[in-house]
Amino acid sequence: MTIFAVVGTANLSALDASIMAKYEGQFFKLTANHWFVFDRVTSKEVSDKLGITDATGGQGVVLNVVGYWGNTNKQLWEWLASREGVPGA
């Protein structure tokens, strides 16, 4: 399984709704336009699934997270740690 960062750039309400519907229990909303999602697919497939590719579910960028570091919301670190080492990566 892979963690992806989703950065919304336009139509954020549609993107938020798409993420909540398609990734129930498998996403973390960091800010109004930044989410993390957890899936077994590619960045393009996440974009397609959310409707970013054709802009039906909002606009933005999907990034495969291969490493991370920083200082932010404690719940984000807990969410990320809970997904490390999950089979199927």
For each residue, the residues with C-beta under 8 A, 3 or more apart:
1: 38 39 40 83 86 87 88 89
2: 38 39 40 41 64 65 89
3: 36 37 38 64 65 80 83
4: 36 37 38 39 43 46 62 63 64 65
5: 34 35 36 62 63 65
6: 15 19 34 35 36 37 46 50 52 60 61 62 63
7: 33 34 60 61 63
8: 11 12 15 16 32 33 34 35 58 59 60
9: 33 59 60 61
10: 55 58 59 60
11: 8 14 15 55 57 58 59
12: 8 15 16 32 33 58
13: 16 17 58
14: 11 17 18 51 56 57 58
15: 6 8 11 12 18 19 33 50 51 52 57 58 59 60
16: 8 12 13 19 20 29 35 58
17: 13 14 20 21 57
18: 14 15 21 22 50 51 57 58
19: 6 15 16 22 23 27 29 35 37 50
20: 16 17 23 24 27
21: 17 18 24
22: 18 19 49 50
23: 19 20 26 27 37 38 39
24: 20 21 27
25:
26: 23 37 38 39
27: 19 20 23 24 35 36 37 38
28: 35 36 75 76 79 80
29: 16 19 34 35
30: 34 35 36 72 73 76
31: 34
32: 8 12
33: 7 8 9 12 15 60
34: 5 6 7 8 29 30 31
35: 5 6 8 16 19 27 28 29 30
36: 3 4 5 6 27 28 30 65 76 79 80
37: 3 4 6 19 23 26 27 46
38: 1 2 3 4 23 26 27 83 86
39: 1 2 4 23 26 45 46 49
40: 1 2 88
41: 2 45 46 49
42: 45 46 64
43: 4 46 47 62 63 64
44: 47 48 53 62
45: 39 41 42 48 49
46: 4 6 37 39 41 42 43 49 50 62
47: 43 44 50 52 53 62
48: 44 45 51 52 53 54
49: 22 39 41 45 46
50: 6 15 18 19 22 46 47 57 58 62
51: 14 15 18 48 54 55 56 57 58
52: 6 15 47 48 55 57 58 59 60 61 62
53: 44 47 48
54: 48 51
55: 10 11 51 52 58 59
56: 14 51
57: 11 14 15 17 18 50 51 52
58: 8 10 11 12 13 14 15 16 18 50 51 52 55
59: 8 9 10 11 15 52 55
60: 6 7 8 9 10 15 33 52
61: 6 7 9 52
62: 4 5 6 43 44 46 47 50 52
63: 4 5 6 7 43
64: 2 3 4 42 43
65: 2 3 4 5 36 68
66:
67:
68: 65 80
69:
70:
71:
72: 30 76 77
73: 30 76 77
74: 77 78
75: 28 78 79
76: 28 30 36 72 73 79 80
77: 72 73 74 80 81
78: 74 75 81 82
79: 28 36 75 76 82 83
80: 3 28 36 68 76 77 83 84
81: 77 78 84
82: 78 79
83: 1 3 38 79 80 86
84: 80 81
85: 89
86: 1 38 83 89
87: 1
88: 1 40
89: 1 2 85 86
